[in-house]
Amino acid sequence: GLLGISDLLLRASVMSTYLSKDWGQDWGSLRRFETIVEAQPAGLDLGTTTHSGLWSPGSMRYQP
């Protein structure tokens, strides 16, 4: 699942959570993630295009 990928890239620490003003009732846990390896932020190329309603970006690649 999604957390399996994050476990490879991030180090998680788990903290208990409680309801407000009810310290006796455990409400679950909260995971805080820290990066394992420093990495450059991803760069984004933004733009706009106009296409007709019949346009298709092509077939979806589903094999490696």
C-alpha positions, 0 to 999 in steps of 0.5 A, a space after each residue: 500500500 501507500 505506507 509501504 512506499 513511505 517506509 522505504 523513503 521516510 523514518 516514522 515515529 509513532 505518538 499516541 493521540 487522545 481526545 481533548 480533555 479526556 486523557 483516559 481514552 486512547 484515540 489511536 496513533 499519529 505517525 510523524 515522518 522524517 526523511 532518511 536521505 536529503 534530496 532535492 525538491 522535485 521541479 515542476 514545469 507548469 503550463 496550459 494547453 487547449 485541446 478539442 474534445 476528441 483529443 487523446 494523450 495516447 494509450 496508457 503504458 501498463 507494462 514495465 
